[in-house]
Amino acid sequence: MTQDLRILHEVQQCDLEIAERQKALSALDSGEELNGNIASIEEELAQIRQQREQAEAQNLDYELELKTLQEKRERFQKQLYSGSVSNPRQLSDLQGEVDMLGREIGKIEDEMLELLELLESTGASITQKEAQLAELKEQLAKVRSDSASTEDRLKGEISELETQRRESAAKIDPPLLRRYEQIRVRAGNVGIVNITGSMCPACRIALPSETIKEAKAGRVGLTCDNCGRLLYWEQPEED
């Protein structure tokens, strides 16, 4: 019957290793955080591009308006200095128009200067964001590639362990295997422990000497009075 316990302990080791790999699978980086950062930067980039497009459109409007005003002022200036107008009042009116147009032209030129600064700043921001975006996408691709590779490896190891477990479990007396499963479910995936001294390795409580004696004798179904796990004695081989 000691053989059953030894094989059951092998099943337990398989269960622990399977759980370890399943935990590693669930902890794999899916790139969710990076993907969120990418989405955030893409949104910012779209807003900056829209702002730049609006500035470019406004600048074009200003250019057309400026050209119209400059042509209009040039016509008035020609009339003013051509000598074709001699009436002082008309000359004063023409000068007033020229001055007014000059102020409007100056105002538009100031607005265009501000737009130019905005275009330069948004252009720099777009370049920066695009570089940042490219870097994050490269990081995401690597994370996903590494994650996929690790996932394939872990799933392969789990499959091998599950096969090994099935083969070992098939050799165990069914009632003992069922009892192990029941204990394992309620005891944190540990249904049997290998004792080599005076304490239960799972709960670290001292075991009665009679329990240790029975474990050494290979009694099947022996459990720890404290944690309820199955006990199995196998003294480590000395070097």
C-alpha positions as CSV (number, residue, x, y, z in Angstrom):
1,M,0.0,0.0,0.0
2,T,3.0,2.3,0.4
3,Q,3.3,2.1,-3.3
4,D,-0.2,3.7,-3.6
5,L,0.8,6.5,-1.4
6,R,4.0,7.1,-3.3
7,I,2.1,7.3,-6.6
8,L,-0.5,9.5,-4.9
9,H,2.3,11.8,-3.9
10,E,3.4,11.9,-7.5
11,V,-0.1,12.9,-8.5
12,Q,0.0,15.7,-5.8
13,Q,3.3,17.0,-7.3
14,C,1.6,17.1,-10.7
15,D,-1.3,19.0,-9.3
16,L,1.0,21.5,-7.7
17,E,3.0,22.0,-10.8
18,I,-0.1,22.3,-13.0
19,A,-1.5,25.0,-10.6
20,E,1.9,26.8,-10.7
21,R,1.8,27.0,-14.5
22,Q,-1.9,28.0,-14.5
23,K,-1.0,30.8,-12.2
24,A,1.8,31.9,-14.4
25,L,-0.6,31.8,-17.4
26,S,-3.1,34.0,-15.7
27,A,-0.3,36.4,-14.7
28,L,1.0,36.8,-18.3
29,D,1.2,40.4,-19.5
30,S,-1.5,40.8,-22.2
31,G,-0.3,44.3,-23.0
32,E,-3.5,45.8,-21.7
33,E,-1.8,48.7,-19.9
34,L,0.3,49.4,-23.0
35,N,-2.7,49.2,-25.2
36,G,-4.5,51.7,-23.0
37,N,-1.6,54.1,-23.2
38,I,-1.6,53.7,-27.0
39,A,-5.3,54.5,-27.1
40,S,-4.8,57.6,-24.9
41,I,-1.9,58.9,-27.1
42,E,-3.9,58.2,-30.3
43,E,-6.7,60.3,-28.8
44,E,-4.4,63.1,-27.9
45,L,-2.7,62.9,-31.3
46,A,-6.1,63.2,-33.1
47,Q,-7.0,66.2,-31.0
48,I,-3.7,67.9,-31.8
49,R,-4.1,67.1,-35.5
50,Q,-7.6,68.6,-35.5
51,Q,-6.3,71.7,-33.8
52,R,-3.5,72.0,-36.4
53,E,-6.0,71.5,-39.3
54,Q,-8.2,74.2,-37.8
55,A,-5.2,76.6,-37.5
56,E,-4.2,75.9,-41.1
57,A,-7.7,76.6,-42.3
58,Q,-7.8,79.8,-40.3
59,N,-4.4,80.8,-41.6
60,L,-5.6,80.3,-45.2
61,D,-8.6,82.5,-44.5
62,Y,-6.3,85.2,-43.0
63,E,-4.1,85.0,-46.1
64,L,-7.0,85.6,-48.4
65,E,-8.4,88.4,-46.2
66,L,-4.9,90.0,-45.9
67,K,-4.4,89.9,-49.7
68,T,-7.8,91.6,-50.2
69,L,-7.1,94.3,-47.6
70,Q,-3.6,94.9,-49.0
71,E,-4.9,95.3,-52.6
72,K,-7.6,97.7,-51.3
73,R,-5.1,99.8,-49.4
74,E,-2.8,99.9,-52.4
75,R,-5.6,101.3,-54.5
76,F,-6.4,104.0,-52.0
77,Q,-2.7,104.8,-51.7
78,K,-2.4,105.2,-55.5
79,Q,-5.4,107.6,-55.5
80,L,-3.9,109.4,-52.5
81,Y,-0.5,110.0,-54.1
82,S,-1.4,110.1,-57.8
83,G,-2.4,113.7,-57.7
84,S,-5.8,112.9,-59.3
85,V,-7.5,114.0,-56.0
86,S,-7.0,117.5,-54.9
87,N,-10.0,118.1,-52.6
88,P,-8.6,118.3,-49.0
89,R,-11.7,116.5,-47.6
90,Q,-11.4,113.7,-50.1
91,L,-7.7,113.4,-49.4
92,S,-8.4,113.2,-45.7
93,D,-11.0,110.5,-46.3
94,L,-8.6,108.6,-48.4
95,Q,-5.9,108.9,-45.7
96,G,-8.4,107.7,-43.2
97,E,-9.2,104.6,-45.3
98,V,-5.5,103.9,-45.7
99,D,-4.9,104.2,-42.0
100,M,-7.9,102.0,-41.1
101,L,-6.8,99.3,-43.6
102,G,-3.4,99.5,-42.2
103,R,-4.7,98.8,-38.7
104,E,-6.8,95.9,-39.9
105,I,-3.8,94.5,-41.8
106,G,-1.7,94.8,-38.7
107,K,-4.3,93.0,-36.6
108,I,-4.5,90.2,-39.1
109,E,-0.7,89.9,-39.3
110,D,-0.6,89.6,-35.5
111,E,-3.2,86.9,-35.6
112,M,-1.2,85.1,-38.3
113,L,1.9,85.3,-36.2
114,E,0.1,83.6,-33.3
115,L,-1.2,81.0,-35.7
116,L,2.3,80.4,-36.9
117,E,3.5,79.8,-33.4
118,L,0.6,77.4,-32.9
119,L,1.4,75.6,-36.1
120,E,5.0,75.2,-35.0
121,S,4.1,73.9,-31.5
122,T,1.4,71.5,-32.8
123,G,3.8,70.2,-35.4
124,A,6.4,69.5,-32.8
125,S,3.8,67.8,-30.6
126,I,2.6,65.7,-33.4
127,T,6.2,64.6,-34.2
128,Q,6.7,63.8,-30.5
129,K,3.5,61.9,-30.1
130,E,4.0,59.9,-33.3
131,A,7.5,58.8,-32.1
132,Q,6.1,57.9,-28.7
133,L,3.2,56.0,-30.3
134,A,5.6,54.1,-32.5
135,E,7.8,53.1,-29.5
136,L,4.8,52.0,-27.5
137,K,3.4,49.9,-30.4
138,E,6.8,48.3,-30.8
139,Q,6.8,47.5,-27.0
140,L,3.3,46.1,-27.3
141,A,4.2,43.8,-30.2
142,K,7.2,42.5,-28.2
143,V,5.1,41.9,-25.1
144,R,2.4,40.1,-27.1
145,S,5.0,38.0,-28.9
146,D,6.8,37.1,-25.6
147,S,3.5,36.4,-23.9
148,A,2.3,34.1,-26.8
149,S,5.6,32.2,-26.7
150,T,5.4,31.8,-22.9
151,E,1.7,30.8,-23.1
152,D,2.5,28.1,-25.7
153,R,5.3,26.7,-23.5
154,L,3.2,26.7,-20.3
155,K,0.2,25.1,-22.1
156,G,2.5,22.4,-23.4
157,E,3.9,21.8,-20.0
158,I,0.4,21.6,-18.5
159,S,-0.6,19.1,-21.1
160,E,2.3,16.9,-20.4
161,L,1.7,17.1,-16.6
162,E,-2.0,16.3,-17.1
163,T,-1.1,13.2,-19.1
164,Q,1.4,12.2,-16.5
165,R,-1.2,12.8,-13.8
166,R,-3.8,10.6,-15.5
167,E,-1.3,7.8,-16.0
168,S,-0.3,7.9,-12.3
169,A,-3.9,8.3,-11.0
170,A,-5.0,5.3,-13.0
171,K,-2.7,3.1,-10.8
172,I,-4.2,4.3,-7.5
173,D,-7.0,2.6,-5.6
174,P,-10.1,4.6,-6.6
175,P,-11.4,5.2,-3.0
176,L,-8.0,6.6,-1.9
177,L,-7.9,8.8,-5.0
178,R,-11.4,10.2,-4.3
179,R,-10.5,10.9,-0.7
180,Y,-7.4,12.7,-1.9
181,E,-9.4,14.8,-4.3
182,Q,-11.9,15.8,-1.5
183,I,-9.1,16.8,0.8
184,R,-7.2,18.7,-1.9
185,V,-10.3,20.8,-2.8
186,R,-10.8,22.1,0.7
187,A,-7.1,22.3,1.7
188,G,-5.6,24.6,-0.9
189,N,-4.7,22.0,-3.6
190,V,-2.6,20.0,-1.1
191,G,-4.2,16.6,-0.3
192,I,-1.2,14.6,0.8
193,V,2.1,15.5,2.4
194,N,5.4,13.7,2.7
195,I,6.5,13.6,6.3
196,T,10.2,13.1,7.1
197,G,10.3,14.2,10.7
198,S,8.0,14.9,13.7
199,M,5.9,17.7,12.2
200,C,3.2,17.9,9.5
201,P,4.9,19.8,6.6
202,A,1.7,21.5,5.7
203,C,0.5,23.0,9.0
204,R,3.8,22.8,10.9
205,I,2.1,21.1,13.9
206,A,3.8,18.3,15.8
207,L,2.5,14.9,15.0
208,P,1.8,12.2,17.7
209,S,4.5,9.6,17.9
210,E,1.9,6.9,17.2
211,T,0.9,8.7,14.0
212,I,4.5,8.8,12.8
213,K,5.0,5.1,13.6
214,E,1.9,4.2,11.6
215,A,3.1,6.4,8.7
216,K,6.4,4.7,8.7
217,A,4.6,1.4,8.6
218,G,2.8,2.6,5.4
219,R,-0.7,2.9,6.7
220,V,-3.0,4.2,4.0
221,G,-5.6,6.9,4.9
222,L,-3.6,8.3,7.8
223,T,-4.3,12.0,8.2
224,C,-3.0,14.9,10.2
225,D,-5.3,15.6,13.2
226,N,-4.9,19.4,12.7
227,C,-5.2,20.0,8.9
228,G,-6.7,16.7,7.8
229,R,-4.3,16.1,5.0
230,L,-3.2,12.6,4.1
231,L,0.2,11.6,5.5
232,Y,2.9,9.7,3.7
233,W,6.3,8.8,5.1
234,E,9.3,8.5,2.9
235,Q,12.7,9.3,4.4
236,P,14.9,11.2,1.9
237,E,17.8,9.1,0.6
238,E,21.1,10.0,2.2
239,D,24.0,11.1,-0.1
